[in-house]
Amino acid sequence: MKPARPTSIIWFERLFWISAFVSFATDLDTEGSLFEIVLINAVFFGLLFLLWDLIARRASNVFKWIYSVLAFLGLGFFLLAMAAKGLGSEMLGGIFLQMTGPDLVVSAVANILSFGAAICLFLKPSQIWFRSKGAVIQNGDQLSDVFE
């Protein structure tokens, strides 16, 4: 039986949530009261759940673009952080200089996963699915059809 959604959307979901949990892992050493940390993370995951639902379940083209722009900006800011750290720049008040090696590695993984998730939204089966407003796809979900 074929899935109701294209494989590229299913991969988007996987990469999206893995990226979210990797990003969450970087916040585990955040300073503040337990209440503040729980509240901030509850809001964060609530917004992520809403974004995921609108993209992967309701086929919202608008939120597909919002997520894609955010993923692109996240990757851009990460590259900026790498350049600032390498140059010892005081850019943005030196906030990037405070990032440790492990922070940079985890941030790289999260940003690459987010960018990969965004790419999944623009593969051919995903484009067809978004145009059909989330209708069940009967064909065009084979690997050979993805890169035409």
PyMOL commands that set and color helices and strands:
alter all, ss='L'
color gray80, all
select helices_A, chain A and resi 7-29+34-57+61-87+91-98+101-120+124-131+143-146
alter helices_A, ss='H'
color red, helices_A
deselect
rebuild
show_as cartoon
